[in-house]
Amino acid sequence: MSAKTETIQLQRSLVNQLLSHAQQHQPHEVCGLISAVNGTPSRCYPVKNVARNDEYRFLMDSHEQIEAMRRMREHGETLYAIYHSHPHTDAQPSLHDIHESGYPQLPQIIISLNTQGVLQMAAFRFQGEQVLSLTVEMS
């Protein structure tokens, strides 16, 4: 008997927003939050990346992150996932991504721009050192 894989469903328009955000800022990593209404992902909130080495790391600007959370509450939304891009590598979590995750209960979505015109997006959940791969479906 195989283990059941968790699936997250993202609307194509949301995926397009995430990809556009990543493409507009390459070669720098972008980051942000994804909100949900009644458990359904609904909106992305880009947050400025303030990491010193922002081509290979991300660190959310704390003021923008707080503002995004405030706006979510105003819209009746909840925090659903964290996203960031990998301009130079595949959509696989780095050790930094795993160790620095402040929300292990949330899906972590990684968008790779290290592709030949094909969207590469993957989602994970981090439980300590364990990385659980999630299935991403677009609707």
VODRENMAR-829428 format. One record per residue: chain; x, y, z of N, C-alpha, C, CB in turn; residue in one letter; residue number from 1. Coordinates in nm, 4 decimals, always signed. Glycine has a CB too. Layout:
# VODRENMAR-829428
<rec "A",<X,Y,Z>,<X,Y,Z>,<X,Y,Z>,<X,Y,Z>,"a",NUM>
...
//
This chain:
# VODRENMAR-829428
<rec "A",<+0.0853,-0.1171,+0.0000>,<+0.0000,+0.0000,+0.0000>,<+0.0905,+0.1243,+0.0000>,<-0.0974,-0.0007,+0.1235>,"m",1>
<rec "A",<+0.0689,+0.2171,-0.0922>,<+0.1531,+0.3367,-0.1001>,<+0.0952,+0.4486,-0.0147>,<+0.1676,+0.3833,-0.2460>,"s",2>
<rec "A",<+0.1842,+0.5358,+0.0305>,<+0.1413,+0.6499,+0.1114>,<+0.0690,+0.7508,+0.0228>,<+0.2623,+0.7164,+0.1823>,"a",3>
<rec "A",<-0.0320,+0.8132,+0.0783>,<-0.1083,+0.9123,+0.0046>,<-0.0276,+1.0416,-0.0027>,<-0.2466,+0.9367,+0.0708>,"k",4>
<rec "A",<-0.0170,+1.0982,-0.1229>,<+0.0559,+1.2221,-0.1431>,<-0.0406,+1.3393,-0.1299>,<+0.1261,+1.2234,-0.2811>,"t",5>
<rec "A",<+0.0010,+1.4406,-0.0569>,<-0.0804,+1.5609,-0.0421>,<-0.0773,+1.6408,-0.1723>,<-0.0302,+1.6475,+0.0768>,"e",6>
<rec "A",<-0.1925,+1.6900,-0.2129>,<-0.2038,+1.7691,-0.3355>,<-0.2508,+1.9095,-0.3019>,<-0.3007,+1.7024,-0.4356>,"t",7>
<rec "A",<-0.1876,+2.0077,-0.3635>,<-0.2373,+2.1446,-0.3527>,<-0.2816,+2.1876,-0.4913>,<-0.1283,+2.2420,-0.2946>,"i",8>
<rec "A",<-0.3915,+2.2599,-0.4949>,<-0.4502,+2.3025,-0.6213>,<-0.4393,+2.4537,-0.6320>,<-0.5982,+2.2566,-0.6328>,"q",9>
<rec "A",<-0.3784,+2.5012,-0.7413>,<-0.3612,+2.6441,-0.7645>,<-0.4295,+2.6827,-0.8948>,<-0.2112,+2.6821,-0.7680>,"l",10>
<rec "A",<-0.5010,+2.7929,-0.8912>,<-0.5631,+2.8432,-1.0133>,<-0.4538,+2.8917,-1.1082>,<-0.6640,+2.9576,-0.9817>,"q",11>
<rec "A",<-0.4755,+2.8702,-1.2353>,<-0.3772,+2.9092,-1.3372>,<-0.3435,+3.0586,-1.3269>,<-0.4306,+2.8766,-1.4786>,"r",12>
<rec "A",<-0.4420,+3.1423,-1.2966>,<-0.4152,+3.2864,-1.2855>,<-0.3184,+3.3161,-1.1715>,<-0.5462,+3.3637,-1.2642>,"s",13>
<rec "A",<-0.3282,+3.2421,-1.0608>,<-0.2363,+3.2590,-0.9483>,<-0.0967,+3.2121,-0.9871>,<-0.2864,+3.1815,-0.8245>,"l",14>
<rec "A",<-0.0877,+3.0978,-1.0542>,<+0.0412,+3.0471,-1.1017>,<+0.1060,+3.1492,-1.1949>,<+0.0236,+2.9109,-1.1742>,"v",15>
<rec "A",<+0.0277,+3.2103,-1.2839>,<+0.0807,+3.3115,-1.3757>,<+0.1355,+3.4324,-1.3000>,<-0.0282,+3.3563,-1.4737>,"n",16>
<rec "A",<+0.0688,+3.4724,-1.1910>,<+0.1175,+3.5845,-1.1096>,<+0.2506,+3.5500,-1.0443>,<+0.0142,+3.6221,-1.0018>,"q",17>
<rec "A",<+0.2624,+3.4295,-0.9928>,<+0.3861,+3.3851,-0.9286>,<+0.5004,+3.3823,-1.0298>,<+0.3674,+3.2456,-0.8648>,"l",18>
<rec "A",<+0.4741,+3.3252,-1.1466>,<+0.5761,+3.3166,-1.2503>,<+0.6174,+3.4555,-1.2984>,<+0.5255,+3.2329,-1.3678>,"l",19>
<rec "A",<+0.5201,+3.5429,-1.3185>,<+0.5492,+3.6798,-1.3629>,<+0.6361,+3.7527,-1.2604>,<+0.4182,+3.7580,-1.3865>,"s",20>
<rec "A",<+0.6023,+3.7393,-1.1333>,<+0.6812,+3.8023,-1.0269>,<+0.8255,+3.7528,-1.0319>,<+0.6190,+3.7730,-0.8879>,"h",21>
<rec "A",<+0.8436,+3.6231,-1.0469>,<+0.9783,+3.5653,-1.0518>,<+1.0553,+3.6128,-1.1748>,<+0.9702,+3.4124,-1.0513>,"a",22>
<rec "A",<+0.9898,+3.6151,-1.2904>,<+1.0567,+3.6547,-1.4141>,<+1.0961,+3.8025,-1.4133>,<+0.9667,+3.6261,-1.5333>,"q",23>
<rec "A",<+1.0141,+3.8872,-1.3555>,<+1.0408,+4.0310,-1.3544>,<+1.1629,+4.0679,-1.2716>,<+0.9208,+4.1048,-1.3021>,"q",24>
<rec "A",<+1.2018,+3.9835,-1.1780>,<+1.3099,+4.0185,-1.0867>,<+1.4354,+3.9330,-1.1019>,<+1.2610,+4.0083,-0.9471>,"h",25>
<rec "A",<+1.4376,+3.8438,-1.2026>,<+1.5586,+3.7644,-1.2173>,<+1.6748,+3.8552,-1.2537>,<+1.5399,+3.6544,-1.3239>,"q",26>
<rec "A",<+1.7948,+3.8296,-1.2081>,<+1.8453,+3.7052,-1.1512>,<+1.8311,+3.6954,-0.9992>,<+1.9886,+3.6892,-1.1880>,"p",27>
<rec "A",<+1.7448,+3.7758,-0.9386>,<+1.7270,+3.7754,-0.7934>,<+1.6107,+3.6840,-0.7545>,<+1.7025,+3.9189,-0.7411>,"h",28>
<rec "A",<+1.6225,+3.6223,-0.6378>,<+1.5109,+3.5429,-0.5863>,<+1.4008,+3.6373,-0.5420>,<+1.5559,+3.4510,-0.4688>,"e",29>
<rec "A",<+1.2778,+3.5970,-0.5666>,<+1.1619,+3.6698,-0.5145>,<+1.0972,+3.5837,-0.4076>,<+1.0596,+3.7051,-0.6283>,"v",30>
<rec "A",<+1.0129,+3.6457,-0.3277>,<+0.9444,+3.5709,-0.2238>,<+0.8110,+3.6382,-0.1925>,<+1.0320,+3.5605,-0.0967>,"c",31>
<rec "A",<+0.7262,+3.5642,-0.1253>,<+0.5982,+3.6200,-0.0870>,<+0.5093,+3.5160,-0.0212>,<+0.5291,+3.6786,-0.2074>,"g",32>
<rec "A",<+0.3873,+3.5585,+0.0015>,<+0.2877,+3.4778,+0.0710>,<+0.1711,+3.4496,-0.0225>,<+0.2386,+3.5488,+0.1995>,"l",33>
<rec "A",<+0.1064,+3.3375,-0.0016>,<-0.0166,+3.3032,-0.0741>,<-0.1261,+3.2890,+0.0296>,<-0.0005,+3.1708,-0.1596>,"i",34>
<rec "A",<-0.2366,+3.3570,+0.0038>,<-0.3496,+3.3514,+0.0965>,<-0.4545,+3.2538,+0.0445>,<-0.4114,+3.4919,+0.1164>,"s",35>
<rec "A",<-0.5481,+3.2229,+0.1333>,<-0.6589,+3.1341,+0.0965>,<-0.7881,+3.1870,+0.1563>,<-0.6323,+2.9887,+0.1444>,"a",36>
<rec "A",<-0.8966,+3.1543,+0.0883>,<-1.0307,+3.1795,+0.1395>,<-1.0967,+3.0433,+0.1531>,<-1.1138,+3.2766,+0.0453>,"v",37>
<rec "A",<-1.1383,+3.0104,+0.2738>,<-1.1987,+2.8793,+0.3022>,<-1.1090,+2.7640,+0.2557>,<-1.3362,+2.8688,+0.2343>,"n",38>
<rec "A",<-0.9772,+2.7798,+0.2737>,<-0.8832,+2.6740,+0.2390>,<-0.8429,+2.6670,+0.0934>,<-0.9400,+2.5461,+0.2770>,"g",39>
<rec "A",<-0.8998,+2.7544,+0.0086>,<-0.8668,+2.7551,-0.1333>,<-0.7714,+2.8703,-0.1628>,<-0.9949,+2.7664,-0.2198>,"t",40>
<rec "A",<-0.6513,+2.8401,-0.2166>,<-0.5551,+2.9465,-0.2471>,<-0.6187,+3.0521,-0.3375>,<-0.4287,+2.8879,-0.3142>,"p",41>
<rec "A",<-0.5987,+3.1807,-0.3005>,<-0.6709,+3.2843,-0.3728>,<-0.5855,+3.3998,-0.4235>,<-0.7762,+3.3381,-0.2863>,"s",42>
<rec "A",<-0.4803,+3.4380,-0.3512>,<-0.4088,+3.5595,-0.3886>,<-0.2622,+3.5493,-0.3470>,<-0.4746,+3.6834,-0.3242>,"r",43>
<rec "A",<-0.1745,+3.6143,-0.4254>,<-0.0337,+3.6202,-0.3847>,<-0.0021,+3.7606,-0.3361>,<+0.0607,+3.5800,-0.5020>,"c",44>
<rec "A",<+0.0838,+3.7649,-0.2375>,<+0.1300,+3.8895,-0.1779>,<+0.2821,+3.8927,-0.1882>,<+0.0827,+3.9029,-0.0289>,"y",45>
<rec "A",<+0.3351,+3.9552,-0.2923>,<+0.4812,+3.9651,-0.3022>,<+0.5375,+4.0416,-0.1828>,<+0.5224,+4.0342,-0.4342>,"p",46>
<rec "A",<+0.6512,+3.9962,-0.1333>,<+0.7202,+4.0588,-0.0213>,<+0.8651,+4.0803,-0.0653>,<+0.7110,+3.9704,+0.1104>,"v",47>
<rec "A",<+0.9177,+4.1971,-0.0379>,<+1.0544,+4.2302,-0.0781>,<+1.1546,+4.1328,-0.0166>,<+1.0889,+4.3741,-0.0372>,"k",48>
<rec "A",<+1.2490,+4.0893,-0.0995>,<+1.3578,+4.0023,-0.0555>,<+1.4726,+4.0914,-0.0073>,<+1.4049,+3.9059,-0.1713>,"n",49>
<rec "A",<+1.5068,+4.0825,+0.1209>,<+1.6129,+4.1666,+0.1772>,<+1.7395,+4.0861,+0.2090>,<+1.5627,+4.2360,+0.3038>,"v",50>
<rec "A",<+1.7518,+3.9657,+0.1555>,<+1.8728,+3.8855,+0.1776>,<+1.9920,+3.9545,+0.1127>,<+1.8555,+3.7415,+0.1209>,"a",51>
<rec "A",<+2.1062,+3.9462,+0.1773>,<+2.2288,+4.0073,+0.1215>,<+2.2673,+3.9434,-0.0104>,<+2.3454,+3.9948,+0.2205>,"r",52>
<rec "A",<+2.2590,+3.8141,-0.0185>,<+2.2925,+3.7414,-0.1410>,<+2.1622,+3.6984,-0.2080>,<+2.3843,+3.6173,-0.1108>,"n",53>
<rec "A",<+2.0858,+3.7961,-0.2569>,<+1.9492,+3.7696,-0.3035>,<+1.9405,+3.6961,-0.4373>,<+1.8756,+3.8984,-0.3146>,"d",54>
<rec "A",<+2.0534,+3.6619,-0.4969>,<+2.0482,+3.5782,-0.6167>,<+2.0370,+3.4307,-0.5800>,<+2.1721,+3.6016,-0.7036>,"e",55>
<rec "A",<+2.0683,+3.3983,-0.4529>,<+2.0680,+3.2581,-0.4100>,<+1.9952,+3.2342,-0.2782>,<+2.2087,+3.2093,-0.3974>,"y",56>
<rec "A",<+1.9416,+3.3387,-0.2187>,<+1.8723,+3.3257,-0.0905>,<+1.7557,+3.4230,-0.0856>,<+1.9691,+3.3508,+0.0279>,"r",57>
<rec "A",<+1.6657,+3.3961,+0.0072>,<+1.5605,+3.4944,+0.0296>,<+1.5403,+3.5135,+0.1789>,<+1.4285,+3.4510,-0.0383>,"f",58>
<rec "A",<+1.5046,+3.6351,+0.2124>,<+1.4688,+3.6740,+0.3486>,<+1.3606,+3.7801,+0.3334>,<+1.5946,+3.7277,+0.4318>,"l",59>
<rec "A",<+1.2423,+3.7513,+0.3813>,<+1.1312,+3.8445,+0.3650>,<+1.1515,+3.9696,+0.4502>,<+0.9990,+3.7765,+0.4018>,"m",60>
<rec "A",<+1.1223,+4.0842,+0.3906>,<+1.1215,+4.2102,+0.4651>,<+1.0116,+4.1994,+0.5708>,<+1.0982,+4.3348,+0.3695>,"d",61>
<rec "A",<+1.0488,+4.2133,+0.6965>,<+0.9524,+4.1899,+0.8050>,<+0.8358,+4.2885,+0.8015>,<+1.0226,+4.1990,+0.9397>,"s",62>
<rec "A",<+0.8612,+4.4140,+0.7655>,<+0.7522,+4.5123,+0.7606>,<+0.6518,+4.4785,+0.6504>,<+0.8086,+4.6536,+0.7385>,"h",63>
<rec "A",<+0.7030,+4.4399,+0.5325>,<+0.6130,+4.4018,+0.4227>,<+0.5383,+4.2726,+0.4541>,<+0.6919,+4.3859,+0.2921>,"e",64>
<rec "A",<+0.6033,+4.1814,+0.5231>,<+0.5372,+4.0559,+0.5607>,<+0.4219,+4.0835,+0.6571>,<+0.6386,+3.9576,+0.6249>,"q",65>
<rec "A",<+0.4452,+4.1685,+0.7542>,<+0.3395,+4.2057,+0.8496>,<+0.2256,+4.2765,+0.7775>,<+0.3960,+4.2963,+0.9617>,"i",66>
<rec "A",<+0.2597,+4.3656,+0.6846>,<+0.1568,+4.4375,+0.6083>,<+0.0741,+4.3399,+0.5237>,<+0.2219,+4.5451,+0.5177>,"e",67>
<rec "A",<+0.1395,+4.2427,+0.4623>,<+0.0667,+4.1430,+0.3829>,<-0.0299,+4.0639,+0.4703>,<+0.1651,+4.0472,+0.3131>,"a",68>
<rec "A",<+0.0148,+4.0263,+0.5900>,<-0.0729,+3.9523,+0.6817>,<-0.1921,+4.0382,+0.7246>,<+0.0062,+3.9057,+0.8059>,"m",69>
<rec "A",<-0.1693,+4.1675,+0.7469>,<-0.2782,+4.2594,+0.7829>,<-0.3796,+4.2671,+0.6687>,<-0.2225,+4.4011,+0.8157>,"r",70>
<rec "A",<-0.3300,+4.2792,+0.5447>,<-0.4204,+4.2873,+0.4294>,<-0.5001,+4.1583,+0.4132>,<-0.3412,+4.3166,+0.3010>,"r",71>
<rec "A",<-0.4367,+4.0449,+0.4404>,<-0.5094,+3.9171,+0.4343>,<-0.6267,+3.9178,+0.5322>,<-0.4145,+3.7985,+0.4655>,"m",72>
<rec "A",<-0.5999,+3.9584,+0.6561>,<-0.7073,+3.9630,+0.7568>,<-0.8200,+4.0547,+0.7102>,<-0.6523,+4.0113,+0.8935>,"r",73>
<rec "A",<-0.7857,+4.1706,+0.6525>,<-0.8874,+4.2648,+0.6036>,<-0.9753,+4.2018,+0.4959>,<-0.8205,+4.3911,+0.5485>,"e",74>
<rec "A",<-0.9183,+4.1120,+0.4151>,<-0.9927,+4.0467,+0.3071>,<-1.0552,+3.9140,+0.3499>,<-0.9014,+4.0234,+0.1889>,"h",75>
<rec "A",<-1.0453,+3.8803,+0.4782>,<-1.1026,+3.7544,+0.5259>,<-1.0253,+3.6330,+0.4789>,<-1.2452,+3.7427,+0.4813>,"g",76>
<rec "A",<-0.8955,+3.6511,+0.4535>,<-0.8106,+3.5435,+0.4033>,<-0.7201,+3.4916,+0.5158>,<-0.7256,+3.5927,+0.2829>,"e",77>
<rec "A",<-0.6662,+3.3726,+0.4940>,<-0.5688,+3.3158,+0.5861>,<-0.4411,+3.2847,+0.5085>,<-0.6250,+3.1878,+0.6558>,"t",78>
<rec "A",<-0.3317,+3.2727,+0.5805>,<-0.2044,+3.2373,+0.5178>,<-0.2092,+3.0914,+0.4762>,<-0.0849,+3.2634,+0.6139>,"l",79>
<rec "A",<-0.1802,+3.0664,+0.3490>,<-0.1878,+2.9306,+0.2939>,<-0.0503,+2.8715,+0.2653>,<-0.2701,+2.9309,+0.1666>,"y",80>
<rec "A",<+0.0388,+2.9520,+0.2048>,<+0.1695,+2.9002,+0.1630>,<+0.2710,+3.0133,+0.1531>,<+0.1582,+2.8270,+0.0279>,"a",81>
<rec "A",<+0.3980,+2.9752,+0.1486>,<+0.5102,+3.0651,+0.1248>,<+0.5634,+3.0306,-0.0142>,<+0.6229,+3.0513,+0.2369>,"i",82>
<rec "A",<+0.6031,+3.1306,-0.0913>,<+0.6659,+3.1001,-0.2195>,<+0.7953,+3.1782,-0.2346>,<+0.5706,+3.1317,-0.3358>,"y",83>
<rec "A",<+0.8844,+3.1223,-0.3150>,<+1.0050,+3.1938,-0.3557>,<+1.0567,+3.1314,-0.4844>,<+1.1139,+3.1898,-0.2439>,"h",84>
<rec "A",<+1.1486,+3.2024,-0.5485>,<+1.2019,+3.1542,-0.6753>,<+1.3466,+3.1101,-0.6615>,<+1.1903,+3.2619,-0.7818>,"s",85>
<rec "A",<+1.3869,+3.0258,-0.7549>,<+1.5262,+2.9842,-0.7711>,<+1.5669,+3.0223,-0.9140>,<+1.5452,+2.8279,-0.7438>,"h",86>
<rec "A",<+1.6282,+3.1394,-0.9326>,<+1.6649,+3.1820,-1.0680>,<+1.7726,+3.0951,-1.1331>,<+1.7123,+3.3243,-1.0645>,"p",87>
<rec "A",<+1.8575,+3.0298,-1.0522>,<+1.9729,+2.9594,-1.1072>,<+1.9714,+2.8089,-1.0842>,<+2.0970,+3.0156,-1.0490>,"h",88>
<rec "A",<+1.8742,+2.7589,-1.0108>,<+1.8712,+2.6160,-0.9782>,<+1.7302,+2.5604,-0.9967>,<+1.9199,+2.5919,-0.8333>,"t",89>
<rec "A",<+1.7191,+2.4296,-0.9866>,<+1.5900,+2.3624,-1.0005>,<+1.4964,+2.3969,-0.8844>,<+1.6100,+2.2106,-1.0086>,"d",90>
<rec "A",<+1.3722,+2.3574,-0.8984>,<+1.2703,+2.3830,-0.7961>,<+1.2796,+2.2772,-0.6868>,<+1.1282,+2.3844,-0.8583>,"a",91>
<rec "A",<+1.3949,+2.2706,-0.6232>,<+1.4189,+2.1806,-0.5111>,<+1.4675,+2.2650,-0.3938>,<+1.5231,+2.0685,-0.5480>,"q",92>
<rec "A",<+1.4248,+2.2335,-0.2728>,<+1.4658,+2.3160,-0.1585>,<+1.6152,+2.3023,-0.1293>,<+1.3852,+2.2777,-0.0344>,"p",93>
<rec "A",<+1.6761,+2.4151,-0.0995>,<+1.8154,+2.4148,-0.0554>,<+1.8183,+2.3863,+0.0949>,<+1.8859,+2.5515,-0.0885>,"s",94>
<rec "A",<+1.9357,+2.3583,+0.1474>,<+1.9486,+2.3397,+0.2918>,<+1.9063,+2.4665,+0.3651>,<+2.0935,+2.3017,+0.3292>,"l",95>
<rec "A",<+1.9394,+2.5814,+0.3062>,<+1.8978,+2.7096,+0.3655>,<+1.7450,+2.7179,+0.3713>,<+1.9553,+2.8293,+0.2841>,"h",96>
<rec "A",<+1.6781,+2.6801,+0.2624>,<+1.5311,+2.6830,+0.2594>,<+1.4727,+2.5971,+0.3723>,<+1.4787,+2.6335,+0.1221>,"d",97>
<rec "A",<+1.5298,+2.4800,+0.3907>,<+1.4786,+2.3867,+0.4921>,<+1.5041,+2.4400,+0.6330>,<+1.5438,+2.2479,+0.4756>,"i",98>
<rec "A",<+1.6255,+2.4849,+0.6578>,<+1.6632,+2.5275,+0.7932>,<+1.6013,+2.6602,+0.8336>,<+1.8128,+2.5376,+0.8037>,"h",99>
<rec "A",<+1.5739,+2.7473,+0.7371>,<+1.5221,+2.8803,+0.7678>,<+1.3696,+2.8888,+0.7622>,<+1.5809,+2.9803,+0.6726>,"e",100>
<rec "A",<+1.3033,+2.7793,+0.7336>,<+1.1577,+2.7821,+0.7219>,<+1.0937,+2.8156,+0.8566>,<+1.1051,+2.6469,+0.6698>,"s",101>
<rec "A",<+1.0211,+2.9261,+0.8586>,<+0.9541,+2.9674,+0.9812>,<+0.8127,+2.9142,+0.9930>,<+0.9518,+3.1160,+0.9897>,"g",102>
<rec "A",<+0.7637,+2.8485,+0.8885>,<+0.6261,+2.7981,+0.8866>,<+0.6258,+2.6530,+0.8370>,<+0.5350,+2.8877,+0.7962>,"y",103>
<rec "A",<+0.6768,+2.5594,+0.9163>,<+0.6865,+2.4214,+0.8671>,<+0.5518,+2.3577,+0.8353>,<+0.7575,+2.3371,+0.9683>,"p",104>
<rec "A",<+0.4441,+2.4097,+0.8918>,<+0.3126,+2.3518,+0.8662>,<+0.2558,+2.3934,+0.7303>,<+0.2165,+2.3922,+0.9763>,"q",105>
<rec "A",<+0.3156,+2.4955,+0.6675>,<+0.2640,+2.5470,+0.5405>,<+0.3388,+2.4892,+0.4214>,<+0.2727,+2.6986,+0.5378>,"l",106>
<rec "A",<+0.2697,+2.4749,+0.3081>,<+0.3412,+2.4390,+0.1861>,<+0.4422,+2.5485,+0.1497>,<+0.2419,+2.4159,+0.0698>,"p",107>
<rec "A",<+0.5569,+2.5054,+0.1014>,<+0.6616,+2.5944,+0.0531>,<+0.6691,+2.5713,-0.0978>,<+0.8018,+2.5675,+0.1251>,"q",108>
<rec "A",<+0.6371,+2.6735,-0.1755>,<+0.6334,+2.6607,-0.3207>,<+0.7589,+2.7246,-0.3777>,<+0.5052,+2.7263,-0.3803>,"i",109>
<rec "A",<+0.8275,+2.6501,-0.4648>,<+0.9501,+2.6988,-0.5276>,<+0.9291,+2.7033,-0.6781>,<+1.0723,+2.6089,-0.4910>,"i",110>
<rec "A",<+0.9615,+2.8188,-0.7367>,<+0.9500,+2.8406,-0.8809>,<+1.0910,+2.8471,-0.9365>,<+0.8688,+2.9717,-0.9144>,"i",111>
<rec "A",<+1.1244,+2.7606,-1.0319>,<+1.2570,+2.7633,-1.0927>,<+1.2530,+2.8399,-1.2238>,<+1.3095,+2.6206,-1.1156>,"s",112>
<rec "A",<+1.3525,+2.9271,-1.2416>,<+1.3696,+2.9967,-1.3691>,<+1.4873,+2.9372,-1.4451>,<+1.3905,+3.1482,-1.3468>,"l",113>
<rec "A",<+1.5420,+2.8298,-1.3944>,<+1.6561,+2.7616,-1.4546>,<+1.6042,+2.6571,-1.5539>,<+1.7461,+2.6951,-1.3451>,"n",114>
<rec "A",<+1.5179,+2.7020,-1.6449>,<+1.4525,+2.6106,-1.7384>,<+1.4585,+2.6700,-1.8788>,<+1.3051,+2.5834,-1.6962>,"t",115>
<rec "A",<+1.4228,+2.5907,-1.9746>,<+1.4186,+2.6344,-2.1145>,<+1.2731,+2.6597,-2.1557>,<+1.4848,+2.5281,-2.2081>,"q",116>
<rec "A",<+1.2141,+2.7666,-2.1028>,<+1.0798,+2.8061,-2.1425>,<+0.9678,+2.7224,-2.0831>,<+1.0697,+2.8014,-2.2885>,"g",117>
<rec "A",<+0.9980,+2.6332,-1.9901>,<+0.8964,+2.5484,-1.9289>,<+0.8883,+2.5840,-1.7807>,<+0.9290,+2.3962,-1.9491>,"v",118>
<rec "A",<+0.7679,+2.6040,-1.7323>,<+0.7487,+2.6338,-1.5911>,<+0.7873,+2.5135,-1.5075>,<+0.6034,+2.6748,-1.5628>,"l",119>
<rec "A",<+0.8727,+2.5373,-1.4099>,<+0.9043,+2.4322,-1.3134>,<+0.8685,+2.4860,-1.1762>,<+1.0559,+2.3887,-1.3207>,"q",120>
<rec "A",<+0.7664,+2.4282,-1.1184>,<+0.7212,+2.4688,-0.9861>,<+0.6993,+2.3425,-0.9041>,<+0.5906,+2.5555,-0.9937>,"m",121>
<rec "A",<+0.7436,+2.3486,-0.7795>,<+0.7259,+2.2332,-0.6909>,<+0.6867,+2.2841,-0.5531>,<+0.8559,+2.1463,-0.6834>,"a",122>
<rec "A",<+0.6245,+2.1975,-0.4767>,<+0.5818,+2.2348,-0.3411>,<+0.6297,+2.1290,-0.2431>,<+0.4268,+2.2508,-0.3330>,"a",123>
<rec "A",<+0.6608,+2.1767,-0.1230>,<+0.7153,+2.0903,-0.0193>,<+0.6597,+2.1314,+0.1161>,<+0.8693,+2.0958,-0.0187>,"f",124>
<rec "A",<+0.6701,+2.0394,+0.2087>,<+0.6418,+2.0686,+0.3486>,<+0.7635,+2.0172,+0.4250>,<+0.5049,+2.0012,+0.3990>,"r",125>
<rec "A",<+0.8166,+2.1008,+0.5129>,<+0.9360,+2.0648,+0.5883>,<+0.8979,+2.0237,+0.7294>,<+1.0361,+2.1813,+0.5915>,"f",126>
<rec "A",<+0.9443,+1.9077,+0.7702>,<+0.9215,+1.8585,+0.9066>,<+1.0578,+1.8238,+0.9636>,<+0.8236,+1.7334,+0.9095>,"q",127>
<rec "A",<+1.1189,+1.9240,+1.0287>,<+1.2555,+1.9071,+1.0753>,<+1.3465,+1.8960,+0.9548>,<+1.2690,+1.7829,+1.1668>,"g",128>
<rec "A",<+1.4246,+1.7896,+0.9484>,<+1.5141,+1.7655,+0.8347>,<+1.4429,+1.6911,+0.7217>,<+1.6368,+1.6860,+0.8800>,"e",129>
<rec "A",<+1.3212,+1.6444,+0.7485>,<+1.2474,+1.5683,+0.6480>,<+1.1760,+1.6631,+0.5525>,<+1.1461,+1.4731,+0.7152>,"q",130>
<rec "A",<+1.1888,+1.6332,+0.4225>,<+1.1255,+1.7126,+0.3189>,<+1.0185,+1.6267,+0.2529>,<+1.2299,+1.7639,+0.2145>,"v",131>
<rec "A",<+0.8929,+1.6708,+0.2624>,<+0.7823,+1.5986,+0.2000>,<+0.7447,+1.6692,+0.0704>,<+0.6595,+1.5893,+0.2960>,"l",132>
<rec "A",<+0.7479,+1.5977,-0.0378>,<+0.7113,+1.6531,-0.1672>,<+0.5596,+1.6508,-0.1815>,<+0.7789,+1.5744,-0.2824>,"s",133>
<rec "A",<+0.5031,+1.7623,-0.2282>,<+0.3589,+1.7731,-0.2496>,<+0.3317,+1.7773,-0.3997>,<+0.3006,+1.8996,-0.1789>,"l",134>
<rec "A",<+0.2158,+1.7321,-0.4383>,<+0.1751,+1.7398,-0.5782>,<+0.1051,+1.8736,-0.6013>,<+0.0818,+1.6202,-0.6167>,"t",135>
<rec "A",<+0.1451,+1.9433,-0.7090>,<+0.0826,+2.0701,-0.7450>,<-0.0015,+2.0482,-0.8692>,<+0.1889,+2.1815,-0.7683>,"v",136>
<rec "A",<-0.1285,+2.0843,-0.8598>,<-0.2180,+2.0754,-0.9753>,<-0.2710,+2.2144,-1.0059>,<-0.3353,+1.9754,-0.9493>,"e",137>
<rec "A",<-0.2817,+2.2447,-1.1360>,<-0.3380,+2.3737,-1.1792>,<-0.4786,+2.3528,-1.2285>,<-0.2517,+2.4390,-1.2896>,"m",138>
<rec "A",<-0.5654,+2.4500,-1.1929>,<-0.7042,+2.4410,-1.2388>,<-0.7415,+2.5673,-1.3137>,<-0.8005,+2.4181,-1.1203>,"s",139>
//
